[in-house]
Amino acid sequence: MTVMPQAQDFARRKLAHIIEREGDCGGARREPWYLEQLIQEAARELDFAQLTQEAAGILEQNIQQSGVKERQPTSHNVNRQDENNLYPYCTTQILKLQ
């Protein structure tokens, strides 16, 4: 599905919700220009979402190709705390203390 039909569907649903919730503002929200503005906003949002998904896919491919393993310490994850294991890279020191 291309962006424009999706944007039109989204904008029509959004317009119906706005009118239901806040009224039609004396008929202004039923004017064609108002729907067109909502369609343009939705198209920009969908374009941005698509670009973000493509960028995430490229990043994932780069990570897989570089050979970085999921639990391998890197500059991106070394300072993050894991909910299950607060010190995932210090297991040998913890085991020695027990």
Secondary structure, DSSP 8 states (H G I E B T S, - for coil): --HHHHHHHHHHHHHHHHHHHH--TTTGGGSHHHHHHHHHHHHHHHHHHHHHHHHHHHHHHHHHHHT--TTS--TTTTT---SS-S-TT-HHHHHHH-
